[in-house]
Amino acid sequence: MSDPTFFWLIWLPLLAAPLVYLVGRLLPEWLCRWLALAVCLLAWVALGLTWAGWTGASGPQFALGEVTLRLDGVTLLLALVSLSLTTLVILYSPATLAGLPGQEKYYALLLALCGSMIGLSSATDLFNLWLWFEATALASYLLVAFYRQQPASLEAGLKYLVQGVAGSVLVLFGVAVVLAATGSLALAEIQVAASSTPVMLAAAALFVTGFGVKIAIVPLHTWLPDAHSQAPSGISAMLSGAVIEAGLVALLRVVAALAGVTASWGLLLLGLGAINMLVGNLLALPQTQLKRLLAFSSISHVGVMLTGIGTAVYSGELLGMQGALFHLLTHGLMKGLAFLIAGALLYGLHQAQDEHAPLTIEEMSGAGWRYPLAGLALAVALLSLGGVPPLAGFMSKWQVLLAGLATGR
């Protein structure tokens, strides 16, 4: 079933991105921000109409030549997270970017990033999944290095670029291996044709390693703390709350297609999840800067999601996949909120400095009394991320734990 509303959900942000850039270059700069916000609101309308027409069975799709995009529950989930954070970041950014050059690029790339992530989640073949993955990566590379006049920001962007390109090359090699082994790139056809051969196991290893860079699987995580701490706080929210989740969705699509040959890889995902949780939390403990603390926390939360996916792949326990996707939602929204509040406190406490200056935990002493609303919002976000009941973060982690207990192993 072809659905033009679903088409606009993906392509409206992408097609509007160059228009936002041109408006910012040719007209007063504030117009590009309002145009970007209007595009987000229209995308929300498209999401609402698409969701209302979705029955949960055979989702709507849109074909453009040989490219077919199909909607399912995972697409709706990532679209919800991406659009929520993009809208919040656009509303949040004016004060922190005031007086800085290149704001038209910022808002244009933000829209391109949002559309690319939704497109990635709806791809039905490996090559287009890789193309959407690259589009997401390109926009995020440029946004991380937005403060390019700052050496530390430029260095973080270059580190992210180098490691991200290496991961993308590995994913492309995996696509080539699967095509040679099965003769198809369609995920549904690969699922039928896949067999447990050394070639397909090698392809699975390439995918896990390549996507592992984007989602910061230990030891491929070294780009993440610098990128999150040096990027504008709004972009840090997007990176941790949506871009990492988009990489997990890409890995999930591939794992589902190769389920017949990667069941034993469930153990690997479980092991990687445990390592991520351990390493992420241990590295977070000595941090003195708030944004770096939140960045290392993201590594441990990736471990929770990998554990849920690994449980589902290894034992067939559907509850594990549901828990992983639930945690994708809770982590995306709560970590995005935490980074935005961190940026707001940075702006409030460092009014004489630019937003690039680090905010230490020691400097936050008494900030809750000065900014009670921000303090309350940050407390809720951090308690949820910490898994304190009855907040959403506890519920999602509890579901992953129940999935592990349900396997009986």
N, C-alpha and C positions, 0 to 999 in steps of 0.2 A: 504494500500500500504506500503510495507516494504522498508525502505530506509537506506542502510548501511552508507551513508554520515551523516545522522542524528544521527545514532548510534555513530559514531566517534566524533561528536560534543560534546556529553556528556561524553563518556568513555575515550577519549584520555587524557584529563587532569587527570582523576582519575587513569588510568593505568600507566601514566607517573610519578605520584607523588612518589611512592616507588623507582622508578629508579633514580629520581632526588636526593632523600635522599641517596641512595647507592653511587651515583657518588660523592656527596659531602663528604661522609665519607671516601671513598677509594682513591679518586683522588684530585687534587688541588681544593680548594673550589670554585674558580671562574667558574669552569666548570659547576657546578650545576645551576648557574644563567643563563648561556648561554643556557643550555639545557632547562630550564624552559621557556626561551624566545622563543626558537625554537618550543616548544610544543604549546605555545600561537599562534604563527604564523600559525602553521598547523591547529589549531582550528579555526582561522580566515578563512582559506581556506575552511574548512568544513562548517562554517557558511555561507560563500558566496555561495557555491554550493547548500546548503540546501535552502537558501533564493531564489536563482534563480529558483529552481525547485518547489517552493511553489506557488500554484495557488490562495490561499486564500479561497478555498472551503474545500475539505477534505484533511487535511494536512497529510504529511507522518508520518508513525509510525514505531516502531521497537518492535517486541515481543521477549522476552527472557524467555522461559518457560511460567509461569503464569504472568509475569511482562510485561505490555504493556506501552510503552512511546509514546506519540503522540505530534506532533508539531502543534502549532497554533500561532496566532499573539502575544499572551502574552509571549509564550516561546521565540519567536524571540526578543521581546523587552527586556526581562530579560537577554537573552544571549548576546545581544548587550551591555547592561550596564555592565554585569559581565566581559566579555572579554575585554572591553575597559579599565575598571579600573584595572583588573589583569595585563594587558600589561603595563599600565602606572606605576603601583606600582613596577613591576619587573625592569623597566628602572630607576625608581626613587631611589630604595632602596640601591644600592651599596655604595654610599657615606655615607649615614646615618647609615649603618650597618657595616662599615669598622672596622675590628679588633674585632668585637663581635663574641662570639662562637655561634654555633647552626644555622648557616645560611642555612645549608642544610634542617633543619626542617622547617625553615621559608618558603623557596620556595616550598617545597613539600606540606606543608599545604595550601599554597596559591593556588596551582593548584587543590588540593582536594576541597577547598572551592568553587572555580569557577565551577568545574564539578558538585558538589553537588547542587548548586543553579540552574544550567540549568536542571539537572535531576528533581529537585523539581517542576519546572514550567511545566514539561511535564508529570507528573504522572497522571494516569487515574483512580486510586482507592485510597481510604482513607489511607489504611495501608502503601502503598508505598509512598504516600505523607508524612506520618509521618516519615518513614525511611529516606527519603531524607532530611526532616526537621531536623532530629537528626544528620545526617552526616554533614549538614551545621553548626549546633550548635556546634558539637564537634570540628571541625576545628577552628571555631571562638573563642571558649573558650581558646584553646591552644595558639592562636595567640595574644589574648589580654594580656595573661600573659607571653609574650615572654621575657620581662625584669624581669624575675622571681627573679633575685638577688636584685631587688628594692622592698622593702616591700609594697609600695603603688601600684605598678603594680601587685604584687601577690594578694594583697587584692582585687583589682578591678576584677581580673580574677576569684577569688573565689566567689565574690558577683554575678558576671555574671553567673557563673556555677550554684550556688544554685538557683537563681531565674529562670534561663533557664530550669533547670531540673524540677522544680515545674510546669512551663508552659507546658513542654513536657508531663508530667504525666497527666495533665488535658486534653490535646489533645488526648492522648491515651484512657482515659476514654470516651471521646466523640466518638472516633472510635468504642469502644466496645458498647456503647449505640445505635449508629446508626445500627451496625451489628445486635444487638438483636431485634431492632424494624423493620428493613426492610429485614433482611436476606441477605444483599448484601453489599459489600464495593465499588463496581464500581460507580463512580460519576454519570455516565449517568443513571444507574438503580436506584440510590438513588433519583435522580431528579424526576423520574416517580413515585416511590413508597412512597415518603415522604408525610406525612400528618400532619395537625396542631394538634398535641397531646402534652400533657405535657411532655412526654418522649422526643419527638423530640425538643421541646423548650429547655429542659434541655441540650440536646446535643449541640444545637446552643450556649447556654450560655457557655458551657465548651470550645467550639472552640474559641469563641470570647475572653474569658479570657486567654486560653492557648496561642493562637497566639498573644494576646495582650501583653504578656511579651516580646516576641521577637521584636515586632514592637514599643515597648515603649508607649503603651496607658496609659495615666494617670489614676490611680495612680500606674501603674505597670512599671514605667519608671526609678526607682531609680538607677538601674544598669548602665544606659546609660552614664551619665556625667563622671563617674569615668572610665568606660571602654574606652570611646573615648579619654579621656585626658591622660590616662596612657599607652595606647597601642602605638606601633610605628606609626608614622604619616601615613605611607602607609596602615597600618591595620585600622586606624581610617577612612581613605577614603573608604576602603572596607566595614566596618561596617555601616557607614552612607549612603554610596552611593549605596550599593548592598545588604547587608545582611538584613537591614530593609525592603528594597523593596521585597526581596524574601519572608519574612514573610507576607507582604501584599498580594503577589500573592497567597500564601498558603491560607490565609483567604478568598481571592476572589474566589478561586476554591470551597471552602466549602460553602460560601454564595450562589454561583451560583447553587450548587447542592441542597441546602436547600431553594431555593427561594420561594417555595410554602408554607413553614412554617415560614419563617423569614421575610416576607414583613414588618411586624410591627417592626422588628429589624432595619429597615432602620432608624427609629426615634432614636433608641439607637446609631447607628453609627453616625448619625448627631450630637447627643448630645456629644458623645465622641470626635468627630472631633472638635466641638466648644471648649470643655474644653482643648483639646490638644493645639489648637492654642492660647488660652488665657494663659494657664499655661506656655507653652514653651516660649512665648515671654516675659512674666513677669519675669520668672526665668533667662532669658538671659540678661535682662537689667543690673543687678548689677555685672555681671561677669567681672573680670579683666584679666583672662587668655584667650588667643585667642581660644585654642582648646576646652575649656569648653563652651565658647560662641557659637561656632559652634555646639557643642553637644546639647545644649539646643535648638538651632535653629531647629535641626532635629525633636525635639518633636513637634514643631508647624507645620512643613511641613508634618509630619504624619497626623496631623489634617486636612490639606487641602485634602490629599488623602482619608481619611476616610469620609470627607464631600462629595466628589464626589461619592464614592461607596454608601454611605447612601442615597444620592439623587436618584441614579439609583435603589436601592433596594426598597425604599419606594414609589416612584412615577413611576418607570419604564422609567425614562428619560435617554435614552442611552447616551446623551451628558455628563451626570455626570460621567459615567464609562469611557468614552473617555477622559474626562478632568483629571480624577484620574490617568489613565495610562500615559497620556501626562506629568502630573506632576511627576510621577514616573521616567520618562526618564530625565526630566530637573533637578529635584532635585538630582537624582543619579549622573549625570555627573558634575553638578555645585558644589555640596557639596563635591564630590570626589576631584575635582580640588582645592577647597578651602582648604581642609585638606592637600593636597600635597604641595600647596604653603606655608601653615603655617609651614609644616615640613621643607621646603627649607629655609624659613626665620629663623626658629629656628636653623638650621644647620649653616647658614651664620652669624647670630648674636651671636651665642654661640659656636664659634669654639673651645673654651677652655673647653667646657663641653660636656657631651653626649646628645643625642637627647631626653633623658628622662626629662631633665630640662624643667620647664614650660616657656612659652613665654608670657609675659604680654603685654597688649595693649600699655602700656606706653613705653615699650622697643621698640615698632615698630615705634616710632617717627623718621621720616627721613629715614626709610627703603626704601621707594619708590624712593628716590634719589640715594641711594646706589645700589639698585637692581631694576631698572626701569621696566624690563620685568616681573619680579615676581610681582611687585606692580601693573602693568597694568592687569595681569592675575587675581590677587586676587580681584581687583576692579570690573572686569567684572563678576566674579563668585558671589561676594557679592551683586552687583546690581541686577543680575538675581535672586538670592535667595530672595532678597527684593521685587521682583515684579516690577521693574522699566521698563517702556516701552522704546523701543520696544524689549527688551530682552526676551529670551525663557521663563524665569520664570514668567514674566507677562502674556504671552500668555496662559500658562497652568492654572494659577490661574483665568484668565479671563474666560476661558472655564468652569471651575467649577462654577464660579459665574453665567454665562449665564444659566447653567443647573438648578441652583436653581431658577432663575427668570422664566425659561420656565415652571416650575411646576405650576406657578400661585398661589402658597400658601405662 
